[in-house]
Amino acid sequence: MPEAGTAIRALGLTKLYGAERGVLELDFAVAAGEVFGFLGPNGAGKTTTIRLLLDLIRPTRGRVEVFGRDPRRDVTVRRRIGYLPGDLRLYERLTARELCAYFARLRGLRGPGRAEALAARLELPFDRPIASLSKGNRQKAGLVQAFMHEPDLLVLDEPTAGLDPLVQQTFYELVAEARRAGATVFLSSHVLPEVQHVADRVALIREGRLVLTAAVDELRARAFSRVEVTFAAAPPAAAFARVAGARELERHGQTVLFALQGEADPLIKALARFRVVALDSHEADLEDIFLDLYRGAEARDAA
């Protein structure tokens, strides 16, 4: 079992590629035993951060600790990590079974660990050469090798890429089981709904910088609802500009989309001045929340 405390700590972590930006001054900590979602669009710096955590590349400045140790100086910490890279490359001449046996030897295991049981759960053709497997089955092989030795820390970069929805559900179950066993999960993704399924906390990275770190429950508590209203005729552009708690996000012809925080009464009264054909409302999910945060960040940059 992993020790209590902090599993990952980044302090001023910066990576520059010549004149190009990688990540800048990252400061965050991941508690042992939590599922931490690391979110951002492609190119934001997620994979660079992971490679720094694993000492696959070296920082320009700053440092990182894994279970209180420097992974550059204490390579034994790597045996406690299960890693699924986003750009997964496997030995194509090996079968999935042979691949897992190879990783077992590298990790000092006496046997294949949970590899065969995991392959069965994921419906991975275990005795076919990697070269003959589909993208989805290759991703399953990557997941098996990451989970097979029951690591204390799972670092998963875009883990559900290429997986069908049923296998994605199995993946969520594996993450939940690892968490219950005391493992820490660092999950990098640009697919927000999958992180919403499993994460305790999330961090948002934008253009190499952390925008925020917060608990999922905290984000939901301050979230807005989305209200989509279709009118018989399009209302004037500024008709809802002063409605308390409501903000117009976009409109398409006679349909207007609002973000709503707090009570709906002021918006309902404002809508009643017009003929409403249809109204649909739903609570915001992480995707809505982060899109709003990104719009706010872009507006501040423009200003």
C-alpha positions in Angstrom: 0.0 0.0 0.0 1.3 3.5 -0.8 2.0 5.8 2.1 -0.3 8.6 3.1 0.6 12.1 2.1 1.5 13.6 -1.3 2.0 11.4 -4.3 3.1 14.1 -6.8 4.4 17.6 -6.2 5.4 20.1 -8.9 7.3 23.3 -7.8 7.9 26.0 -10.4 8.0 23.3 -13.1 9.0 24.8 -16.4 10.0 23.3 -19.7 11.1 25.4 -22.7 11.9 24.1 -26.1 14.3 26.7 -27.3 12.2 29.8 -27.9 9.0 27.6 -27.8 6.8 27.3 -24.8 6.3 23.9 -23.1 5.0 24.5 -19.6 5.5 27.5 -17.4 5.8 27.7 -13.6 3.5 24.8 -12.7 2.8 24.5 -9.0 0.4 21.7 -7.9 0.2 18.7 -5.6 -1.7 15.4 -5.9 -2.6 13.7 -2.7 -1.9 9.9 -2.3 -5.0 8.0 -3.0 -6.9 10.6 -5.1 -7.9 10.6 -8.8 -6.5 13.9 -10.3 -7.8 15.0 -13.7 -5.3 17.1 -15.7 -7.3 18.8 -18.4 -6.7 21.0 -21.4 -6.9 21.0 -25.2 -4.3 19.4 -27.4 -1.1 21.3 -27.3 -1.8 22.9 -23.8 1.2 21.1 -22.1 -0.4 18.0 -20.7 2.0 15.4 -22.2 5.0 17.6 -21.5 4.0 17.7 -17.8 3.7 13.9 -17.7 7.1 13.4 -19.3 8.6 15.7 -16.7 6.9 13.8 -13.9 8.3 10.5 -15.2 11.8 12.0 -15.8 11.5 11.2 -19.6 12.6 14.8 -20.2 14.3 17.2 -17.9 12.9 20.6 -16.7 14.4 23.9 -17.7 13.9 24.9 -14.1 11.8 23.9 -11.2 11.4 20.4 -9.8 9.0 17.5 -9.3 8.7 14.9 -6.6 7.0 11.5 -6.7 6.2 10.1 -3.3 8.6 12.6 -1.8 11.5 11.5 -4.1 13.3 12.9 -7.0 12.6 10.5 -9.9 15.8 11.6 -11.6 17.9 10.5 -8.7 15.9 7.7 -7.2 14.9 5.4 -10.2 13.4 2.8 -7.9 10.3 4.9 -7.6 9.6 4.0 -11.3 8.6 0.5 -10.3 5.7 2.0 -8.3 4.3 3.7 -11.4 2.0 2.4 -14.2 2.2 4.5 -17.3 0.1 4.7 -20.4 1.5 7.2 -22.9 -0.7 9.2 -25.2 1.4 8.3 -28.2 1.4 4.5 -27.5 4.0 2.5 -29.3 4.3 -1.2 -28.7 6.6 -4.0 -29.9 4.6 -5.2 -32.9 6.2 -8.6 -33.3 5.2 -9.7 -29.8 1.8 -10.9 -28.7 0.0 -9.0 -26.0 0.9 -11.9 -23.6 4.6 -11.7 -24.5 4.5 -7.9 -24.1 3.1 -8.2 -20.6 5.7 -10.9 -19.7 8.4 -8.6 -20.9 7.1 -5.7 -18.7 6.8 -8.1 -15.8 10.5 -9.0 -16.0 11.4 -5.3 -16.2 9.4 -4.6 -13.1 10.9 -7.5 -11.2 7.7 -9.5 -11.0 7.9 -13.3 -10.6 4.8 -13.7 -12.8 2.6 -11.7 -15.1 0.6 -10.2 -12.2 -3.0 -9.4 -13.1 -2.3 -9.2 -16.9 -4.4 -12.2 -17.9 -7.4 -11.3 -15.8 -7.3 -7.7 -17.1 -7.0 -8.9 -20.7 -10.2 -11.0 -20.2 -12.1 -8.1 -18.7 -11.1 -5.8 -21.5 -11.7 -8.5 -24.1 -8.2 -8.2 -25.5 -7.0 -10.9 -27.9 -4.0 -11.8 -25.7 -2.2 -14.2 -28.0 -2.4 -12.3 -31.3 0.7 -10.2 -32.4 0.4 -6.5 -31.6 0.9 -5.8 -35.4 -2.5 -7.5 -36.1 -4.5 -5.6 -33.5 -6.8 -2.7 -34.1 -6.2 0.7 -32.5 -8.7 -0.1 -29.8 -7.1 -3.4 -29.0 -3.7 -1.8 -28.9 -5.0 0.7 -26.4 -6.3 -2.2 -24.3 -2.8 -3.8 -24.3 -1.5 -0.4 -23.1 -4.0 -0.4 -20.3 -3.2 -4.0 -19.3 0.5 -3.3 -19.0 -0.2 -0.1 -16.9 -2.5 -1.8 -14.4 -1.0 -5.3 -14.3 1.5 -4.8 -11.4 -1.0 -2.9 -9.2 1.1 0.2 -9.1 0.9 2.9 -6.4 0.6 5.6 -9.0 -1.1 5.3 -12.4 -0.2 8.0 -14.9 -2.6 7.8 -17.8 -2.4 10.0 -20.9 -5.6 10.1 -23.0 -6.4 6.5 -21.7 -9.8 6.0 -23.6 -8.5 7.0 -27.0 -9.9 4.4 -29.5 -12.0 2.5 -27.0 -15.7 1.8 -27.6 -18.2 3.0 -24.9 -18.5 -0.4 -23.3 -14.8 -0.7 -22.8 -14.7 2.8 -21.5 -17.1 1.8 -18.7 -14.7 -1.1 -17.8 -11.9 1.4 -17.7 -13.8 3.6 -15.3 -14.3 0.5 -13.1 -10.6 -0.2 -13.1 -9.8 3.3 -12.0 -12.4 3.1 -9.2 -10.9 -0.2 -8.1 -7.4 1.2 -8.1 -8.5 4.1 -6.0 -10.2 1.9 -3.5 -7.0 -0.1 -3.2 -5.2 3.1 -2.2 -3.5 3.9 -5.6 -3.2 7.5 -6.9 -4.4 8.2 -10.5 -3.1 11.1 -12.6 -5.4 11.2 -15.6 -4.6 13.5 -18.5 -7.4 14.2 -21.0 -9.0 16.7 -23.3 -12.3 14.7 -23.0 -14.0 16.3 -20.1 -16.9 13.9 -19.5 -14.5 11.0 -18.9 -12.8 12.9 -16.2 -16.1 13.9 -14.7 -16.8 10.2 -14.2 -13.8 9.4 -12.0 -11.9 12.5 -10.7 -11.8 13.9 -7.2 -10.0 17.1 -8.3 -9.1 18.6 -11.6 -6.5 21.1 -12.9 -7.0 23.0 -16.1 -3.9 23.9 -18.2 -4.0 26.5 -20.9 -1.1 27.4 -23.1 1.4 25.9 -20.7 0.0 27.6 -17.6 -2.3 26.3 -14.8 -5.6 28.2 -15.0 -7.1 26.6 -11.8 -7.0 23.6 -9.5 -10.3 22.7 -7.8 -12.4 19.8 -6.5 -15.0 18.5 -8.9 -17.8 19.1 -6.3 -16.6 22.6 -5.8 -16.8 23.4 -9.5 -20.3 21.9 -9.7 -21.4 24.0 -6.7 -20.5 27.2 -8.5 -21.7 26.0 -11.9 -24.4 27.5 -14.0 -27.3 26.0 -15.8 -27.7 26.2 -19.6 -31.2 27.3 -20.7 -32.0 27.1 -24.4 -35.1 29.1 -25.4 -36.8 29.1 -28.9 -39.0 32.1 -29.6 -41.8 32.6 -32.1 -39.8 35.6 -33.3 -36.2 36.6 -32.4 -36.2 39.0 -29.5 -34.1 42.3 -29.7 -30.4 41.9 -29.2 -30.3 43.6 -25.7 -33.6 42.2 -24.4 -32.0 40.2 -21.6 -28.8 42.3 -20.9 -29.9 43.3 -17.4 -31.5 40.0 -16.2 -30.1 39.1 -12.8 -28.1 35.9 -12.8 -28.5 35.3 -16.6 -26.1 35.8 -19.4 -26.7 35.3 -23.1 -24.1 32.9 -24.5 -25.2 32.7 -28.2 -28.2 32.8 -30.5 -29.1 31.1 -33.7 -32.1 32.7 -35.4 -35.0 32.4 -33.0 -33.1 30.3 -30.5 -31.1 31.9 -27.6 -28.8 30.0 -25.2 -28.4 31.4 -21.7 -26.1 30.7 -18.8 -28.0 30.9 -15.5 -26.7 31.1 -12.0 -29.0 31.3 -9.0 -32.8 31.5 -9.1 -34.6 31.2 -12.5 -37.4 33.7 -11.6 -35.8 36.9 -13.1 -35.1 35.1 -16.4 -38.6 33.5 -16.5 -40.2 36.9 -16.0 -38.0 38.4 -18.8 -38.9 35.6 -21.1 -42.6 36.1 -20.5 -42.5 39.4 -22.4 -42.1 37.3 -25.6 -43.8 34.3 -27.1 -41.8 31.2 -26.1 -42.2 28.1 -28.4 -39.8 25.8 -26.5 -37.6 25.8 -23.4 -34.9 23.3 -22.4 -32.7 23.5 -19.3 -29.9 21.3 -17.9 -27.2 21.6 -15.3 -23.7 22.4 -16.5 -21.2 19.6 -16.6 -17.4 20.0 -16.6 -17.3 20.7 -20.3 -19.6 23.7 -19.9 -17.6 25.0 -16.9 -14.3 24.8 -18.6 -15.5 26.3 -21.8 -16.7 29.2 -19.8 -13.3 29.5 -18.0 -11.5 29.4 -21.3 -13.7 32.1 -22.7 -12.9 34.2 -19.7 -9.2 33.6 -20.0 -9.2 34.5 -23.7 -11.1 37.7 -22.9 -8.6 38.7 -20.3 -5.7 38.0 -22.7 -7.4 40.1 -25.4 -7.8 43.0 -22.9 
